[in-house]
Amino acid sequence: MNIYVGNLSYRMNDKELEEVFSKFGAVKSAKVIMDRETGKSKGFGFIEMVNDGDGQKAIDALNGAEFEKKVISVSVA
C-alpha cells in the first residue's frame, strides 16, 4: 500500500519517517520529497507498506497526529 504523508517537519528525513511507520508493520520504502534546487524537504513524503492492513492501521492512527509541532495528514496515495 502506498501512503501519502503531508505537512511534515522540514527537518524530518527518510529514516525518521520509516521509524514512525514501522511501528505498524513492515515498511518497504520511505521517502521524504526534497527540492532539487535547494536540497531541502518539501514537507511531504510517501511510505510503501508491505501489508495493506498494516498500512490502513498506520493511516487510522497517524492521520491528524502531531510530530514536531505539526499536525500531519496521512492518506492512501
C-alpha positions, 0 to 999 in steps of 0.5 A: 500500500502506498501512503501519502504523508503531508505537512511534515517537519522540514527537518524530518528525513527518510529514516525518521519517517520509516521509524514512525511507520514501522511501528505498524508493520513492515515498511518497504520504502520511505521517502521524504520529497526534497527540492532539487534546487535547494536540497531541502524537504518539501514537507511531504513524503510517501511510505510503501507498506508491505501489508495493506492492513498494516498500512490502513492501521498506520493511516487510522492512527497517524492521520491528524497526529502531531510530530514536531509541532505539526499536525500531519495528514496521512492518506492512501496515495 
